[in-house]
C-alpha cells in the first residue's frame, strides 16, 4: 500500500526524447531497487523501443541477489 512503490513503466512509452527517457528509467529502477530491495545488486539495464511499434518497449535487467549469490535476468515488455 505504498504509493511510491514501482516505477511507472508505461509513462516512459511516449516520451519525446527516447534516449533521455531511457536514462531516466534506468535511474528510477536503480533508485527503487536501492529503496525497496537493497539485497539486489543491479549489474546491467538494457532498454529499447520497437521501431515498428512505437508503443512497445523492452527492458532487460541483469541482477544479483546478494545473500545467495544468485544472478538472473528479468525481461519486461511494455505495450500500451
N, C-alpha and C positions, 0 to 999 in steps of 0.2 A: 504494500500500500504506500510505497514511497514514490511521490510524484516526480522525483528526479532520476528514478531508475530508468535505464535504457538510453539509447542514443538517437532514436527517431530516424531510422534509415530512409524512409520514404521521402522525407523532406529534402534529402540531397539529390533526388532524381532530376528535378527541374531547375537546378541552379544554373546560372548563365556561364560562369567560368568553371568548367569541369575540373581542371587541374587544381584550382584553388579549393573547390568543394571537396575533392578527394583528400586534400591535405587537412581540411577541417574535420572530415570524417575520421581520418586516422588519429588525429589529435583527440577527438571525442572518445574514440574506442580506448585509447591509452588512458585517458582521464578516468573514464568509468570503470575500467578494469582495475586501476590502482585503488579506486574508491571502494568498490564492492567485491572485488575478487583479488585481493592482494597476494594470494597464494599462486597466481598465474604470472608467468613471465611472457610477455608478447615478444616473439622473435622477429616476425615479419608480417606486414599487412600489404596485400595487393588489392587494388581496386581497378575496375574498368567499366566502361559503359558500352553496351552493344551499339555499334554504329548503324545497324539496320533498324533496330527498335530502340529509339532514344528513351523509351520509358522503362528500360530494363538495365539493372545494374548488378554487377557481380563483385563480391568481396570475399577474399580468402585470408584467413587469419591463422598463422602458424604460431603455436603457443606451447609452453612447457608448464606442467603442473609441478611446482617446486617440491612439495612434500614427498611426492612419489617418483620424481624424476621421469615423468612420462611426457613425451612430446606428441602432439597431434595437430590436426588441421581442421578448421571449421570453414565450410564453404556455404555462402549465403547468396541466394539470387533474390533480388527485389524487383517486383514488377508492379506497375500502377495501372 
